């Protein structure tokens, strides 16, 4: 899903230009697709940990190279789909191209990682995947489960996409477009499966 968050549809229709003007002045992030604003709420601990673990692993391997990794806040534009998204992790090893001089909207990601949640998994698998693969620069699209150890990677090979699923701690997610490899044990470091976080404002039971 995009940015360590669950998406909540907001009944508003704007042009892409109107969205971008509004978004740049907004206090909270929202995505844009099909003429509609999609607001974003907070994420569970597992989502946050997976996002930062993955981003940190890529950043460490990209250090000293002409590459970049962004976590959560880098907006990505898919011009051919008329959409703006906030992937959980983005990486590239070429000169970044931005929409304008503000340098807050990336046009040429090589790797996009989305961490799945129950409410956004369908969007990540269908809608966003249909949008992202229109990006000529994109070479790997990665979906990471947060309720179990499972990583799915789609890798571009010419005109087709090759699928691979990983589920063992020692399995390695390879991202040749940026020259990185990340073990699943590192992606899921400190993530506890089956542990539900308390609802905001709730207190643990006494005793």
C-alpha positions in Angstrom: 0.0 0.0 0.0 1.1 3.5 -0.2 3.0 5.1 2.6 2.6 3.0 5.6 -1.0 3.8 5.8 -4.5 2.7 5.1 -6.4 4.6 2.4 -9.9 6.1 3.0 -11.8 7.4 -0.1 -12.7 11.1 0.1 -15.7 12.3 -2.1 -13.8 14.9 -4.1 -13.1 15.2 -7.8 -10.2 17.4 -8.9 -8.0 17.8 -12.0 -4.4 16.6 -11.5 -3.3 20.2 -11.4 -5.8 21.0 -8.7 -4.8 18.0 -6.7 -1.1 18.9 -6.8 -1.8 22.5 -5.7 -3.9 21.3 -2.9 -1.6 18.5 -1.9 1.5 20.8 -1.6 -0.4 23.0 0.8 -2.0 20.2 2.8 -1.0 19.1 6.3 -1.7 15.5 5.6 -0.9 13.3 2.6 -3.4 12.2 0.1 -3.1 10.2 -3.1 -4.9 10.9 -6.4 -6.4 8.5 -8.8 -9.2 8.6 -11.3 -10.0 12.2 -10.5 -10.5 11.4 -6.8 -8.6 12.2 -3.7 -7.7 9.3 -1.5 -6.7 10.4 2.1 -4.3 8.4 4.1 -4.4 7.4 7.8 -1.8 6.1 10.2 -0.2 2.7 10.0 0.3 -0.3 12.3 3.7 -1.0 13.9 4.4 -3.9 11.5 3.8 -1.7 8.5 6.1 1.0 9.8 8.9 -1.4 10.7 8.8 -3.2 7.4 8.9 0.1 5.5 11.8 1.4 7.4 13.7 -1.9 7.5 13.5 -2.2 3.8 14.4 1.5 3.2 17.3 1.3 5.6 18.7 -1.9 4.0 18.6 -0.3 0.5 20.0 3.0 1.7 23.0 1.2 3.3 23.7 -0.7 0.1 23.3 2.4 -2.1 25.6 4.6 0.0 28.5 6.0 -2.0 26.8 5.2 -5.3 24.8 7.5 -7.7 21.6 6.0 -6.4 18.7 7.0 -4.1 16.1 5.4 -1.9 13.1 7.2 -0.5 10.7 6.1 2.2 7.0 7.0 2.3 7.1 10.7 1.5 8.3 10.7 -2.1 5.3 11.2 -4.4 5.4 9.3 -7.7 3.5 10.5 -10.7 2.2 8.1 -13.3 1.3 10.6 -16.1 -0.2 8.0 -18.4 -2.6 7.0 -15.7 -3.3 10.5 -14.4 -2.4 9.4 -10.8 -0.1 10.4 -7.9 0.9 7.8 -5.4 3.1 7.6 -2.3 4.8 4.2 -2.4 6.2 2.9 0.9 9.7 2.6 -0.6 11.2 3.9 -3.9 14.7 3.4 -5.3 16.6 4.2 -8.4 20.2 4.3 -9.7 19.8 6.8 -12.5 19.5 10.6 -12.4 16.1 11.3 -10.8 13.6 13.1 -12.9 11.1 15.3 -11.1 7.8 16.9 -12.2 9.2 20.4 -11.6 11.7 22.4 -9.6 10.0 21.5 -6.3 11.6 18.0 -6.6 8.8 16.4 -4.6 7.2 14.3 -7.4 9.4 11.6 -8.9 8.8 10.4 -12.5 11.3 7.6 -12.9 11.5 5.0 -10.1 13.2 1.8 -10.8 11.9 -0.1 -7.7 8.6 0.4 -5.9 7.8 -1.4 -2.7 4.3 -1.5 -1.2 3.5 -3.0 2.2 0.1 -4.8 2.1 -2.7 -4.2 4.6 -6.1 -5.9 4.7 -7.9 -2.7 3.5 -5.4 -1.8 0.7 -4.2 -5.1 -0.6 -6.7 -5.2 -3.5 -5.7 -1.6 -4.5 -2.0 -2.5 -4.4 -2.4 -5.7 -6.3 -4.8 -4.4 -9.0 -5.1 -0.6 -9.3 -1.6 0.5 -8.4 0.0 -2.4 -10.2 -1.9 -1.5 -13.4 -0.6 2.1 -13.0 2.9 1.4 -12.0 3.7 -0.9 -14.8 3.0 1.9 -17.2 6.2 3.6 -15.9 9.0 2.8 -18.5 11.6 3.2 -15.7 10.1 0.6 -13.4 12.0 -2.7 -13.2 10.8 -4.3 -10.0 7.5 -4.1 -8.1 7.6 -5.6 -4.7 4.6 -6.5 -2.4 5.4 -7.2 1.2 2.9 -8.9 3.6 2.8 -7.6 7.1 0.8 -10.4 8.8 3.2 -13.2 7.7 6.7 -13.5 6.1 5.9 -13.3 2.4 7.4 -11.1 -0.2 6.3 -11.1 -3.9 8.4 -9.5 -6.6 7.5 -8.7 -10.2 10.6 -8.2 -12.3 10.5 -6.7 -15.8 12.1 -8.8 -18.5 11.6 -7.2 -21.8 7.9 -7.0 -22.4 6.9 -9.5 -19.7 7.0 -9.5 -15.9 8.6 -12.5 -14.1 7.0 -13.3 -10.7 8.8 -14.7 -7.6 7.5 -15.3 -4.1 9.7 -15.6 -1.0 8.7 -16.8 2.4 11.8 -18.1 4.3 14.0 -16.0 6.6 17.1 -16.8 4.6 15.5 -16.1 1.3 16.9 -13.0 -0.5 15.0 -10.3 -2.3 17.2 -9.4 -5.3 16.8 -6.1 -7.0 19.2 -6.0 -9.9 18.0 -2.7 -11.2 19.7 -1.0 -8.2 22.2 -3.7 -7.4 20.8 -4.6 -4.0 19.8 -7.8 -2.2 17.9 -7.9 1.1 17.3 -11.0 3.2 13.7 -11.5 4.4 15.0 -11.7 8.0 16.2 -8.1 7.6 12.9 -6.9 6.0 11.0 -8.4 9.0 13.4 -7.4 11.7 11.5 -6.9 15.0 8.1 -7.6 13.4 5.9 -9.7 15.6 3.2 -11.7 13.8 -0.1 -12.2 15.4 0.3 -9.3 17.8 -2.4 -6.7 17.5 -1.7 -3.1 18.5 -4.3 -1.5 20.8 -6.7 1.0 19.3 -5.6 4.6 19.5 -6.7 6.0 22.9 -7.4 2.6 24.5 -5.7 1.4 27.7 -4.5 -2.1 28.5 -6.5 -4.1 30.9 -5.4 -3.9 34.6 -3.9 -6.9 36.4 
